[in-house]
Amino acid sequence: MKKYLLTVGILTSGLLGLNTAEASEVEKDIIEVDPLIENLKAKHPDWTITQVVSDEAPKEELENYPVLRGPAPPLTALYIDKVVSQVGTNNEQTEDIGLQQTSHAVSGTVTVAVMQVGYGSENQWLDNERITYQNRDYKINVASLDFNNDRIIDGTYHTVTFNSDLKISSGASALYKFNSTSLSSPWNTMERTINIPHL
């Protein structure tokens, strides 16, 4: 019932012509479960994994999420973990990444997951376009990771989802890039990339 009311509310607000700021307030109330983060929880039941929200979320929401307790651990590892993509119309394929590009051309919705061990200041791009919470073409999720349950966040798991049909021309490819600079060691910067070809 709540989901139905939320859908009706969003449709009604669109028909009434609410401005973007008002519409974004409605969207903030939607809590989406990220399948890749849920899979990570199943794979590592001994970790404390908490999906967090962006700084744009209401203050009362942010107060319920974990914060860093103790010194920020330095950035020690960064890697692209998985790419989930549609191949053709309905087939979805999840791929563990160890290559410089996906093993197949994608289409439709694509999700890229990045594992970061340690604390860093992150930036993401698709070709020359910066990926941000404000850019509505991308859906960003982040989970904090506590590997030993000492209430100190040891790392983060980032996912970004986008429509590859809109972002990558047919027959072309785009370079996804994730860059992080260690907060405790600002001279330590890591960057990982993967080439994503489109059908």
Z-matrix of the N, CA and C atoms (Angstrom, degrees):
N
C 1 1.454
C 2 1.525 1 110.87
N 3 1.366 2 115.25 1 -43.43
C 4 1.461 3 119.11 2 -179.65
C 5 1.517 4 111.07 3 -62.11
N 6 1.375 5 115.47 4 -41.11
C 7 1.454 6 120.00 5 178.75
C 8 1.529 7 110.46 6 -62.73
N 9 1.348 8 116.31 7 -40.27
C 10 1.459 9 120.86 8 179.38
C 11 1.523 10 110.05 9 -63.03
N 12 1.333 11 116.56 10 -45.98
C 13 1.467 12 120.22 11 -179.67
C 14 1.516 13 111.62 12 -62.97
N 15 1.358 14 116.69 13 -38.38
C 16 1.451 15 119.98 14 179.13
C 17 1.525 16 110.54 15 -64.82
N 18 1.353 17 116.14 16 -41.56
C 19 1.465 18 120.09 17 178.78
C 20 1.524 19 110.55 18 -63.08
N 21 1.334 20 116.87 19 -45.44
C 22 1.464 21 120.91 20 178.61
C 23 1.525 22 109.91 21 -61.56
N 24 1.335 23 116.29 22 -40.84
C 25 1.465 24 120.44 23 -179.66
C 26 1.512 25 111.90 24 -62.93
N 27 1.347 26 116.82 25 -41.98
C 28 1.463 27 120.35 26 179.69
C 29 1.521 28 110.54 27 -66.96
N 30 1.346 29 116.60 28 -43.15
C 31 1.465 30 119.48 29 178.73
C 32 1.524 31 111.35 30 -63.39
N 33 1.331 32 116.13 31 -41.23
C 34 1.459 33 120.17 32 179.97
C 35 1.519 34 111.22 33 -64.38
N 36 1.347 35 116.21 34 -42.25
C 37 1.464 36 118.77 35 -179.55
C 38 1.516 37 110.69 36 -63.85
N 39 1.362 38 117.14 37 -35.01
C 40 1.463 39 119.72 38 177.50
C 41 1.511 40 111.30 39 -66.75
N 42 1.345 41 116.94 40 -40.57
C 43 1.456 42 120.47 41 -179.96
C 44 1.522 43 111.62 42 -67.96
N 45 1.317 44 116.71 43 -32.41
C 46 1.460 45 119.85 44 -179.75
C 47 1.518 46 112.37 45 -80.54
N 48 1.341 47 116.34 46 -7.02
C 49 1.462 48 118.79 47 176.05
C 50 1.513 49 113.41 48 74.28
N 51 1.342 50 117.63 49 39.84
C 52 1.456 51 119.49 50 176.82
C 53 1.521 52 109.30 51 -65.25
N 54 1.337 53 116.22 52 149.51
C 55 1.456 54 117.85 53 -179.66
C 56 1.521 55 110.05 54 -74.99
N 57 1.347 56 116.85 55 170.82
C 58 1.463 57 122.50 56 -174.45
C 59 1.513 58 111.77 57 -60.30
N 60 1.314 59 118.46 58 -39.36
C 61 1.468 60 121.83 59 -178.45
C 62 1.519 61 110.33 60 -61.67
N 63 1.346 62 116.72 61 -43.22
C 64 1.459 63 119.78 62 -179.82
C 65 1.517 64 111.38 63 -67.86
N 66 1.334 65 117.03 64 -38.80
C 67 1.460 66 120.79 65 179.56
C 68 1.517 67 110.62 66 -65.03
N 69 1.343 68 117.52 67 -38.12
C 70 1.457 69 119.74 68 -178.60
C 71 1.519 70 110.88 69 -66.42
N 72 1.333 71 118.16 70 -28.55
C 73 1.457 72 121.14 71 177.05
C 74 1.529 73 110.56 72 -64.01
N 75 1.345 74 116.27 73 -36.74
C 76 1.466 75 120.39 74 177.64
C 77 1.516 76 109.92 75 -66.61
N 78 1.331 77 116.75 76 -43.72
C 79 1.455 78 121.04 77 -177.06
C 80 1.519 79 111.97 78 -64.19
N 81 1.321 80 118.44 79 -29.87
C 82 1.459 81 121.26 80 -179.25
C 83 1.525 82 111.93 81 -63.60
N 84 1.337 83 117.06 82 -23.10
C 85 1.458 84 120.42 83 -178.88
C 86 1.526 85 112.21 84 -80.98
N 87 1.335 86 117.56 85 -8.82
C 88 1.453 87 121.47 86 -178.62
C 89 1.530 88 108.52 87 -86.73
N 90 1.338 89 117.30 88 120.48
C 91 1.456 90 121.51 89 177.54
C 92 1.520 91 107.31 90 -103.63
N 93 1.314 92 115.93 91 113.56
C 94 1.459 93 120.32 92 -178.47
C 95 1.520 94 109.72 93 -102.72
N 96 1.324 95 115.91 94 136.79
C 97 1.448 96 121.19 95 176.98
C 98 1.522 97 108.23 96 -89.14
N 99 1.320 98 116.70 97 127.70
C 100 1.453 99 121.50 98 -179.61
C 101 1.533 100 108.68 99 -90.33
N 102 1.342 101 118.17 100 117.61
C 103 1.473 102 120.55 101 -176.78
C 104 1.524 103 113.20 102 -59.52
N 105 1.329 104 117.95 103 -37.20
C 106 1.464 105 119.56 104 -179.04
C 107 1.522 106 111.20 105 -68.17
N 108 1.330 107 117.16 106 -36.33
C 109 1.462 108 120.14 107 176.54
C 110 1.521 109 109.84 108 -68.40
N 111 1.332 110 117.43 109 -39.23
C 112 1.463 111 120.68 110 176.93
C 113 1.536 112 110.72 111 -64.49
N 114 1.331 113 117.48 112 -37.89
C 115 1.462 114 120.86 113 176.90
C 116 1.525 115 111.12 114 -64.83
N 117 1.337 116 116.49 115 -37.74
C 118 1.460 117 121.06 116 178.25
C 119 1.530 118 110.44 117 -63.77
N 120 1.337 119 116.41 118 -38.93
C 121 1.467 120 120.56 119 177.33
C 122 1.531 121 110.87 120 -62.96
N 123 1.325 122 116.23 121 -41.40
C 124 1.465 123 120.18 122 179.56
C 125 1.528 124 111.65 123 -67.39
N 126 1.329 125 116.31 124 -35.86
C 127 1.464 126 121.40 125 -178.60
C 128 1.526 127 111.79 126 -73.67
N 129 1.353 128 116.44 127 -31.16
C 130 1.468 129 121.23 128 -177.41
C 131 1.529 130 109.79 129 -127.62
N 132 1.334 131 117.89 130 72.47
C 133 1.471 132 120.21 131 -177.10
C 134 1.532 133 113.21 132 -66.17
N 135 1.347 134 117.65 133 -17.05
C 136 1.456 135 121.01 134 -179.75
C 137 1.532 136 112.44 135 -84.95
N 138 1.338 137 118.26 136 -7.80
C 139 1.458 138 121.91 137 176.56
C 140 1.525 139 109.57 138 -89.52
N 141 1.325 140 116.18 139 153.52
C 142 1.467 141 120.71 140 168.70
C 143 1.525 142 106.74 141 -97.58
N 144 1.322 143 115.86 142 110.77
C 145 1.467 144 121.91 143 -176.58
C 146 1.518 145 107.99 144 -117.99
N 147 1.323 146 116.13 145 120.44
C 148 1.459 147 120.84 146 -176.36
C 149 1.519 148 109.73 147 -126.39
N 150 1.323 149 116.35 148 120.24
C 151 1.461 150 119.67 149 176.64
C 152 1.525 151 108.54 150 -71.52
N 153 1.318 152 116.12 151 127.39
C 154 1.460 153 120.87 152 -177.21
C 155 1.519 154 110.14 153 -107.15
N 156 1.331 155 115.37 154 171.27
C 157 1.454 156 120.74 155 -178.61
C 158 1.514 157 109.36 156 -116.68
N 159 1.313 158 116.61 157 164.97
C 160 1.460 159 120.42 158 -178.68
C 161 1.523 160 111.17 159 -75.41
N 162 1.329 161 115.57 160 167.98
C 163 1.460 162 121.17 161 178.31
C 164 1.521 163 112.21 162 -64.13
N 165 1.337 164 116.28 163 -12.02
C 166 1.458 165 119.84 164 -179.50
C 167 1.526 166 111.56 165 -81.20
N 168 1.322 167 117.59 166 -9.81
C 169 1.461 168 120.45 167 -177.96
C 170 1.522 169 110.49 168 -69.82
N 171 1.335 170 117.54 169 156.13
C 172 1.464 171 120.78 170 178.30
C 173 1.522 172 111.10 171 -58.28
N 174 1.336 173 116.61 172 147.66
C 175 1.462 174 122.39 173 -175.71
C 176 1.525 175 111.96 174 -55.94
N 177 1.341 176 117.14 175 -42.56
C 178 1.468 177 119.93 176 -177.69
C 179 1.526 178 111.34 177 -63.99
N 180 1.355 179 117.48 178 -28.25
C 181 1.455 180 121.01 179 177.62
C 182 1.520 181 110.69 180 -72.35
N 183 1.341 182 116.19 181 -42.81
C 184 1.454 183 121.13 182 -178.27
C 185 1.521 184 111.92 183 -63.65
N 186 1.338 185 117.60 184 -30.46
C 187 1.460 186 121.18 185 -177.56
C 188 1.525 187 112.48 186 -66.34
N 189 1.339 188 117.63 187 -18.47
C 190 1.457 189 121.35 188 -178.78
C 191 1.528 190 113.15 189 -87.47
N 192 1.329 191 117.46 190 -3.59
C 193 1.453 192 120.11 191 -175.35
C 194 1.521 193 111.14 192 -102.79
N 195 1.339 194 116.65 193 155.56
C 196 1.465 195 119.92 194 -175.99
C 197 1.521 196 112.01 195 -68.72
N 198 1.325 197 114.90 196 153.34
C 199 1.462 198 120.91 197 176.02
C 200 1.516 199 107.61 198 -125.45
N 201 1.324 200 115.68 199 165.78
C 202 1.451 201 120.22 200 178.96
C 203 1.516 202 109.85 201 -69.94
N 204 1.342 203 116.15 202 128.60
C 205 1.461 204 121.41 203 175.98
C 206 1.516 205 107.04 204 -117.90
N 207 1.321 206 117.49 205 111.46
C 208 1.449 207 121.54 206 -175.83
C 209 1.519 208 110.40 207 103.77
N 210 1.329 209 117.58 208 178.16
C 211 1.464 210 120.69 209 -177.65
C 212 1.524 211 111.71 210 -65.21
N 213 1.326 212 116.29 211 145.48
C 214 1.461 213 120.51 212 179.97
C 215 1.522 214 109.79 213 -66.80
N 216 1.334 215 118.04 214 123.40
C 217 1.469 216 119.13 215 177.42
C 218 1.521 217 110.31 216 -66.09
N 219 1.319 218 118.54 217 140.76
C 220 1.466 219 120.89 218 -178.52
C 221 1.524 220 111.37 219 -66.54
N 222 1.299 221 115.81 220 155.92
C 223 1.460 222 122.04 221 176.71
C 224 1.525 223 108.52 222 -68.70
N 225 1.330 224 116.59 223 118.29
C 226 1.466 225 119.93 224 -177.33
C 227 1.526 226 113.67 225 -119.64
N 228 1.319 227 117.67 226 -20.89
C 229 1.466 228 119.54 227 -179.91
C 230 1.521 229 109.78 228 -152.76
N 231 1.321 230 115.13 229 145.29
C 232 1.462 231 121.67 230 177.75
C 233 1.522 232 107.09 231 -150.44
N 234 1.335 233 116.61 232 125.00
C 235 1.453 234 118.28 233 177.29
C 236 1.528 235 110.55 234 -154.13
N 237 1.334 236 114.79 235 151.12
C 238 1.460 237 121.05 236 174.39
C 239 1.525 238 106.26 237 -78.41
N 240 1.323 239 116.55 238 119.96
C 241 1.460 240 121.79 239 -171.81
C 242 1.519 241 112.54 240 -88.22
N 243 1.342 242 116.47 241 -50.45
C 244 1.458 243 120.11 242 -175.96
C 245 1.526 244 110.72 243 -147.27
N 246 1.319 245 114.66 244 157.34
C 247 1.458 246 121.98 245 167.53
C 248 1.525 247 107.18 246 -129.92
N 249 1.325 248 116.63 247 124.63
C 250 1.465 249 121.63 248 176.11
C 251 1.523 250 106.30 249 -109.20
N 252 1.328 251 116.50 250 128.77
C 253 1.462 252 119.14 251 -175.47
C 254 1.506 253 110.68 252 -147.22
N 255 1.323 254 114.34 253 161.88
C 256 1.454 255 121.11 254 173.11
C 257 1.521 256 107.93 255 -95.16
N 258 1.305 257 115.31 256 138.17
C 259 1.456 258 121.15 257 176.06
C 260 1.517 259 106.13 258 -117.97
N 261 1.310 260 116.53 259 114.99
C 262 1.458 261 118.82 260 -171.92
C 263 1.519 262 108.96 261 78.30
N 264 1.316 263 116.78 262 -137.35
C 265 1.468 264 118.93 263 -173.65
C 266 1.516 265 114.15 264 -97.53
N 267 1.335 266 118.32 265 -46.81
C 268 1.453 267 119.62 266 -171.65
C 269 1.527 268 114.70 267 -119.16
N 270 1.314 269 117.97 268 -16.50
C 271 1.459 270 120.40 269 -174.78
C 272 1.518 271 110.87 270 -76.93
N 273 1.339 272 116.48 271 128.70
C 274 1.456 273 120.77 272 177.96
C 275 1.518 274 108.87 273 -110.34
N 276 1.324 275 116.14 274 137.04
C 277 1.456 276 120.57 275 -177.20
C 278 1.523 277 109.48 276 -129.71
N 279 1.341 278 115.75 277 129.02
C 280 1.459 279 121.71 278 175.31
C 281 1.514 280 108.22 279 -104.53
N 282 1.319 281 115.77 280 129.81
C 283 1.458 282 119.88 281 -174.59
C 284 1.524 283 110.04 282 -127.72
N 285 1.350 284 115.71 283 126.72
C 286 1.459 285 119.92 284 170.29
C 287 1.524 286 107.60 285 -74.56
N 288 1.313 287 115.97 286 134.66
C 289 1.458 288 119.66 287 -171.46
C 290 1.525 289 111.52 288 -99.44
N 291 1.325 290 115.14 289 129.83
C 292 1.457 291 121.32 290 171.47
C 293 1.516 292 107.97 291 -145.19
N 294 1.327 293 114.38 292 11.83
C 295 1.460 294 120.86 293 -174.95
C 296 1.523 295 110.49 294 -117.64
N 297 1.322 296 116.14 295 174.57
C 298 1.456 297 121.30 296 177.24
C 299 1.519 298 112.01 297 -86.22
N 300 1.342 299 116.95 298 -11.43
C 301 1.453 300 119.64 299 175.25
C 302 1.517 301 109.19 300 -152.54
N 303 1.343 302 115.56 301 162.79
C 304 1.458 303 118.85 302 178.27
C 305 1.534 304 108.47 303 -64.49
N 306 1.321 305 115.72 304 152.97
C 307 1.467 306 119.80 305 -175.95
C 308 1.523 307 112.10 306 -78.64
N 309 1.321 308 116.74 307 -4.03
C 310 1.461 309 120.85 308 -177.37
C 311 1.531 310 108.84 309 -148.46
N 312 1.324 311 115.14 310 159.52
C 313 1.467 312 119.66 311 175.43
C 314 1.527 313 108.80 312 -76.99
N 315 1.322 314 115.87 313 146.32
C 316 1.461 315 121.28 314 -175.90
C 317 1.522 316 110.58 315 -107.03
N 318 1.329 317 114.65 316 169.44
C 319 1.459 318 121.47 317 168.15
C 320 1.516 319 106.84 318 -156.50
N 321 1.330 320 116.67 319 164.68
C 322 1.457 321 120.60 320 178.78
C 323 1.520 322 112.61 321 65.95
N 324 1.331 323 115.79 322 -145.15
C 325 1.460 324 121.95 323 -175.06
C 326 1.527 325 111.45 324 -74.48
N 327 1.326 326 115.80 325 133.14
C 328 1.464 327 122.37 326 178.24
C 329 1.527 328 108.33 327 -126.78
N 330 1.346 329 116.52 328 136.95
C 331 1.457 330 121.68 329 173.80
C 332 1.520 331 108.75 330 -124.66
N 333 1.328 332 116.02 331 131.64
C 334 1.462 333 122.21 332 176.75
C 335 1.520 334 107.64 333 -113.45
N 336 1.347 335 116.78 334 132.03
C 337 1.469 336 121.69 335 179.35
C 338 1.523 337 109.77 336 -115.29
N 339 1.340 338 115.74 337 135.55
C 340 1.462 339 121.79 338 -178.57
C 341 1.528 340 109.50 339 -126.81
N 342 1.323 341 116.47 340 131.87
C 343 1.462 342 123.05 341 175.99
C 344 1.529 343 108.98 342 -99.02
N 345 1.335 344 115.69 343 127.74
C 346 1.459 345 121.16 344 177.11
C 347 1.523 346 108.55 345 -124.32
N 348 1.321 347 117.01 346 120.92
C 349 1.461 348 122.03 347 176.69
C 350 1.521 349 107.77 348 -102.49
N 351 1.331 350 115.86 349 123.67
C 352 1.455 351 120.72 350 -172.67
C 353 1.513 352 110.42 351 98.97
N 354 1.319 353 115.84 352 176.48
C 355 1.457 354 121.71 353 -176.34
C 356 1.514 355 110.16 354 -102.71
N 357 1.329 356 115.57 355 133.39
C 358 1.454 357 119.68 356 179.15
C 359 1.512 358 111.77 357 -149.74
N 360 1.311 359 114.82 358 164.95
C 361 1.458 360 122.17 359 174.17
C 362 1.519 361 106.76 360 -97.96
N 363 1.349 362 116.82 361 113.41
C 364 1.458 363 121.02 362 -167.71
C 365 1.526 364 113.07 363 -100.52
N 366 1.330 365 113.98 364 149.75
C 367 1.457 366 122.13 365 171.33
C 368 1.517 367 107.64 366 -141.08
N 369 1.348 368 115.47 367 143.04
C 370 1.457 369 120.87 368 179.23
C 371 1.527 370 109.32 369 -129.67
N 372 1.343 371 115.44 370 147.03
C 373 1.463 372 121.12 371 176.69
C 374 1.525 373 110.02 372 -139.27
N 375 1.312 374 115.66 373 153.35
C 376 1.461 375 122.64 374 164.43
C 377 1.516 376 104.93 375 -120.86
N 378 1.337 377 115.63 376 110.18
C 379 1.462 378 121.97 377 -166.28
C 380 1.530 379 108.26 378 53.22
N 381 1.320 380 118.89 379 -122.12
C 382 1.463 381 120.20 380 -177.42
C 383 1.530 382 113.16 381 -97.53
N 384 1.332 383 116.68 382 5.37
C 385 1.464 384 119.84 383 -178.34
C 386 1.521 385 110.30 384 -93.83
N 387 1.328 386 115.72 385 123.48
C 388 1.466 387 120.90 386 178.70
C 389 1.525 388 109.29 387 -73.46
N 390 1.315 389 116.81 388 134.88
C 391 1.464 390 122.96 389 178.94
C 392 1.518 391 107.99 390 -94.66
N 393 1.331 392 116.85 391 118.28
C 394 1.468 393 121.63 392 -178.56
C 395 1.528 394 109.36 393 -137.10
N 396 1.340 395 115.31 394 165.53
C 397 1.461 396 120.19 395 175.08
C 398 1.527 397 110.51 396 -62.42
N 399 1.322 398 116.72 397 -32.64
C 400 1.465 399 120.28 398 -176.95
C 401 1.524 400 112.70 399 -72.40
N 402 1.326 401 116.87 400 -24.73
C 403 1.461 402 121.00 401 179.32
C 404 1.530 403 108.12 402 -79.72
N 405 1.323 404 116.33 403 107.64
C 406 1.463 405 121.62 404 -172.59
C 407 1.528 406 113.22 405 -71.97
N 408 1.347 407 117.69 406 -4.44
C 409 1.463 408 120.32 407 176.40
C 410 1.527 409 111.74 408 -76.66
N 411 1.354 410 116.42 409 -11.94
C 412 1.460 411 120.88 410 -176.64
C 413 1.525 412 110.29 411 -123.62
N 414 1.327 413 115.83 412 141.94
C 415 1.458 414 122.08 413 173.61
C 416 1.526 415 107.36 414 -111.80
N 417 1.334 416 116.34 415 114.99
C 418 1.462 417 121.99 416 -176.71
C 419 1.527 418 109.85 417 -106.06
N 420 1.327 419 116.69 418 132.59
C 421 1.464 420 122.33 419 171.63
C 422 1.518 421 108.77 420 -127.40
N 423 1.329 422 115.92 421 144.71
C 424 1.459 423 121.91 422 178.91
C 425 1.520 424 108.62 423 -134.79
N 426 1.324 425 116.72 424 138.20
C 427 1.460 426 121.42 425 174.20
C 428 1.519 427 108.95 426 -122.75
N 429 1.339 428 116.26 427 135.90
C 430 1.462 429 120.27 428 174.32
C 431 1.520 430 108.89 429 -82.95
N 432 1.341 431 116.52 430 146.30
C 433 1.456 432 122.37 431 -176.20
C 434 1.522 433 110.20 432 -121.97
N 435 1.308 434 116.09 433 126.15
C 436 1.459 435 122.41 434 174.03
C 437 1.519 436 106.16 435 -120.17
N 438 1.333 437 116.90 436 102.81
C 439 1.461 438 121.27 437 -171.55
C 440 1.533 439 113.33 438 -72.03
N 441 1.328 440 117.92 439 -30.50
C 442 1.469 441 120.07 440 -173.52
C 443 1.527 442 113.27 441 -121.63
N 444 1.332 443 116.96 442 14.70
C 445 1.466 444 122.56 443 175.27
C 446 1.530 445 113.60 444 55.75
N 447 1.352 446 115.33 445 39.95
C 448 1.460 447 119.48 446 176.31
C 449 1.532 448 112.12 447 -101.65
N 450 1.340 449 114.50 448 11.32
C 451 1.469 450 123.14 449 179.27
C 452 1.521 451 112.62 450 66.93
N 453 1.336 452 116.21 451 16.96
C 454 1.464 453 121.38 452 171.23
C 455 1.523 454 107.21 453 -109.45
N 456 1.306 455 116.86 454 125.35
C 457 1.462 456 121.70 455 -178.66
C 458 1.529 457 109.03 456 -71.43
N 459 1.324 458 115.85 457 121.75
C 460 1.464 459 121.27 458 -176.15
C 461 1.519 460 113.28 459 -94.30
N 462 1.318 461 117.11 460 -18.80
C 463 1.450 462 119.30 461 -178.25
C 464 1.512 463 110.95 462 -176.63
N 465 1.319 464 116.11 463 -173.63
C 466 1.461 465 121.47 464 -179.63
C 467 1.525 466 109.93 465 -140.63
N 468 1.329 467 114.25 466 152.77
C 469 1.467 468 121.84 467 177.43
C 470 1.522 469 106.67 468 -120.62
N 471 1.321 470 116.15 469 119.12
C 472 1.464 471 122.19 470 -174.16
C 473 1.523 472 110.19 471 -109.16
N 474 1.328 473 117.31 472 136.49
C 475 1.460 474 120.30 473 170.42
C 476 1.527 475 108.68 474 -129.55
N 477 1.319 476 115.54 475 143.37
C 478 1.465 477 121.04 476 174.45
C 479 1.527 478 107.74 477 -132.84
N 480 1.330 479 115.67 478 132.72
C 481 1.466 480 122.32 479 -178.05
C 482 1.520 481 109.21 480 -119.83
N 483 1.330 482 115.80 481 137.79
C 484 1.461 483 119.98 482 179.61
C 485 1.522 484 109.66 483 -152.87
N 486 1.327 485 115.69 484 164.43
C 487 1.464 486 122.44 485 178.07
C 488 1.524 487 108.00 486 -89.30
N 489 1.316 488 116.48 487 106.95
C 490 1.471 489 119.75 488 -176.76
C 491 1.526 490 112.18 489 -67.62
N 492 1.345 491 117.12 490 -24.43
C 493 1.468 492 119.62 491 178.53
C 494 1.522 493 111.32 492 -65.18
N 495 1.334 494 116.40 493 -29.12
C 496 1.462 495 120.91 494 178.59
C 497 1.523 496 112.51 495 -87.93
N 498 1.336 497 116.46 496 -28.65
C 499 1.460 498 120.58 497 -170.68
C 500 1.526 499 114.42 498 -99.58
N 501 1.334 500 117.37 499 -20.99
C 502 1.465 501 119.92 500 -177.54
C 503 1.527 502 108.37 501 -128.88
N 504 1.310 503 116.72 502 125.05
C 505 1.464 504 120.92 503 -179.30
C 506 1.523 505 110.58 504 -65.07
N 507 1.339 506 115.89 505 150.31
C 508 1.456 507 121.76 506 179.13
C 509 1.529 508 109.63 507 -60.12
N 510 1.326 509 116.06 508 129.22
C 511 1.456 510 120.98 509 179.33
C 512 1.518 511 114.10 510 82.79
N 513 1.325 512 117.42 511 -4.42
C 514 1.461 513 121.58 512 -179.65
C 515 1.530 514 109.14 513 -105.93
N 516 1.314 515 116.49 514 -177.29
C 517 1.452 516 120.65 515 177.13
C 518 1.523 517 109.17 516 -139.64
N 519 1.332 518 115.43 517 161.31
C 520 1.470 519 121.13 518 178.64
C 521 1.524 520 108.05 519 -130.11
N 522 1.323 521 115.47 520 148.03
C 523 1.456 522 121.05 521 179.57
C 524 1.521 523 109.51 522 -99.12
N 525 1.342 524 115.89 523 116.88
C 526 1.465 525 120.80 524 173.62
C 527 1.527 526 107.63 525 -89.48
N 528 1.338 527 116.26 526 135.17
C 529 1.459 528 121.02 527 -178.09
C 530 1.519 529 110.39 528 -134.64
N 531 1.322 530 116.38 529 134.22
C 532 1.469 531 123.14 530 175.64
C 533 1.519 532 106.96 531 -123.51
N 534 1.333 533 115.56 532 123.97
C 535 1.462 534 122.42 533 -176.81
C 536 1.519 535 108.70 534 -123.70
N 537 1.328 536 117.79 535 135.17
C 538 1.456 537 121.07 536 179.10
C 539 1.520 538 110.43 537 -138.52
N 540 1.336 539 116.32 538 135.45
C 541 1.464 540 122.56 539 175.86
C 542 1.520 541 108.64 540 -113.28
N 543 1.326 542 116.65 541 125.16
C 544 1.458 543 122.03 542 -176.87
C 545 1.521 544 110.57 543 -59.48
N 546 1.344 545 116.29 544 131.81
C 547 1.464 546 120.39 545 -179.15
C 548 1.518 547 111.41 546 -71.32
N 549 1.341 548 117.27 547 -35.32
C 550 1.455 549 119.63 548 -178.65
C 551 1.528 550 112.68 549 -87.10
N 552 1.335 551 116.75 550 -17.27
C 553 1.467 552 121.73 551 178.68
C 554 1.517 553 108.26 552 -136.24
N 555 1.350 554 117.61 553 80.90
C 556 1.467 555 120.67 554 -171.17
C 557 1.527 556 115.02 555 -61.67
N 558 1.325 557 117.96 556 -14.82
C 559 1.459 558 120.28 557 176.38
C 560 1.531 559 111.57 558 -80.13
N 561 1.339 560 115.74 559 -10.97
C 562 1.465 561 121.31 560 -177.72
C 563 1.525 562 109.94 561 -94.79
N 564 1.321 563 116.50 562 103.89
C 565 1.463 564 122.04 563 179.00
C 566 1.529 565 109.17 564 -121.23
N 567 1.327 566 115.44 565 135.39
C 568 1.461 567 120.79 566 176.92
C 569 1.525 568 108.78 567 -122.51
N 570 1.323 569 115.46 568 148.18
C 571 1.465 570 120.49 569 179.52
C 572 1.512 571 109.49 570 -142.78
N 573 1.335 572 115.44 571 137.36
C 574 1.452 573 121.03 572 176.80
C 575 1.524 574 108.95 573 -130.39
N 576 1.331 575 116.00 574 143.80
C 577 1.466 576 120.71 575 -178.57
C 578 1.523 577 109.50 576 -134.89
N 579 1.325 578 114.29 577 157.12
C 580 1.465 579 120.41 578 170.96
C 581 1.521 580 108.92 579 -148.36
N 582 1.309 581 115.53 580 137.98
C 583 1.458 582 121.60 581 179.36
C 584 1.527 583 108.86 582 -88.80
N 585 1.330 584 116.34 583 128.24
C 586 1.476 585 121.20 584 -177.44
C 587 1.530 586 109.05 585 -116.02
N 588 1.346 587 117.99 586 103.12
C 589 1.467 588 120.00 587 176.71
C 590 1.527 589 111.68 588 -81.07
N 591 1.310 590 116.14 589 149.56
C 592 1.464 591 122.24 590 179.77
C 593 1.512 592 110.46 591 -112.02
N 594 1.337 593 115.90 592 145.67
C 595 1.475 594 120.94 593 178.35
C 596 1.527 595 111.01 594 -58.74
